[in-house]
């Protein structure tokens, strides 16, 4: 299984938005308050959270309706534009998505989550150099609590362009910042497998599995490495763990049946 595709290897962070359970209703008093600047800001925040919840449910029509309301209520809110950018990507309109990303970045130029999200979009649409530069800017931002995410995203971006040496450097920066970050470990080990560095890849995966609960993707990667090493006993062990621990996962279904 190749995890270098953007949909599975990249992490997008919707700035400041948690699609929490929304149990509150808008009362008449709330509607009166919405006529004030503070009320409009609060209403925009409510609609932003509601839009995030709709997007999680894949109800894009409803999401667009409430996010457009949020934008009218608070047009200078970078979080609203960041969410609208993600929505436009989901709707397949990259031109509008780019406009919304740029607006969010203009309104919050120092927000590392805005930078990371736009960089993902840039790389997804083939603008690798611009995207990697923005990832590095986000990672260097002192306000960013998870710089290893941006470095890993930069590595994935470069891997997709077959710029493997540069990708290795970005992934090394990610692992230096957080050696336990699963996606960086996975991406680095898979890149080593692609480059024929089988011992290094095997050690990396084995060390991670000793210290962390197994995931089907990491076990499947271990199986691929063992197969590349022609180590059938190890491949069988990975195969058995996949079927015992994750019998219904896509990773498990992707492995070959071991020889009798």
Buried (B, 14 or more C-beta within 10 A) or exposed (E): BEBBEBEEBBBBBBBBBEBEEEEEEEEEEBEEBBEEEEBBBBBBBBBBBBBBBBBEEEEBEBBBBBBBBBBEBBEEBBBBBBBBBBBBBBBEEBEBBBBBBEBBBEBBEEBBBBBBBBBBBBBBBEBBEBBBBBBBBBBEBEEBEBBBBBBBBBBBBBBBBEBBEBBBBBBBBBBEBBEEBBBBBBBBBBBBBBEEBBEBBBBBBBEBBEEEEBBBBBBBBBBBBBBBBEBEEBBBBBBEBBBEBBEEBEBBBEBEEBEE
